[in-house]
């Protein structure tokens, strides 16, 4: 059952969101050709330490994974959609890098992600990034009191399908609060006007994931964590933690 947050709890969640946003900004600034994914993970870990916050990812062990997660970032490159573990891979010009980061501060979590270009990329990859970012904005705009949860899913999915992208149907957004993953699940596709009514105090992560090749299938890496496109096409991923309020949606993970 989805838990509605009080104004005081939303204020506390905004602080967790600030740490998350600060970490992602630091990673974005340093992500360039020649920098390793492990180095980016260390940058995010330093932000957590400086803020007195904890990683929401480190040692997280969901039912689908064979082992606890060993890092504070997910760093998914090119055909990796989400959940890729940082390693010694050094970024190259032309790469697409998706970074997912979540912080726990004051007993609450903030969860956010972005995809960026490393150096020059193709016009198709630029469009993939832009359209996935636009889908996040469309989903956020649909998060208004009196609407339905599926209105958000519909807004995201319609945009993705209009551009011919694949959508991994088993993964999407989720509730956020004292746990990183709470009720309700937030699908990236669906019919509008269905499901949970949106009420002030609901906090969710909206996170579109699009695959350029147009296929919905994905494969799981041998480590049991990273998801990859089955056709080798590139993927993009954006995410914000938002609160439904009487005044409309509020992004809690903005800088």
Protein Blocks (a to p, Z undefined) as FASTA:
>chain_A
ZZdddfklmmmmmmmmmmmmmmmmmmmmmgcghiafklmmmmmmmmmmmnopacfkgopa
cfkbmbdcfbfbdcdehjamghpacdfbdcdehiacdddddddeehiacdddddddehja
dfklmmmmmmmmmmmmmmmmmmcghiafklmmmmmmmmmmmnopacdfkbccddddjbfb
dcddddfbdcehiajdddehiacdddddddfklpabdcddfkomaccdfklpacdddddd
ddddfkbpcdfkbZZ
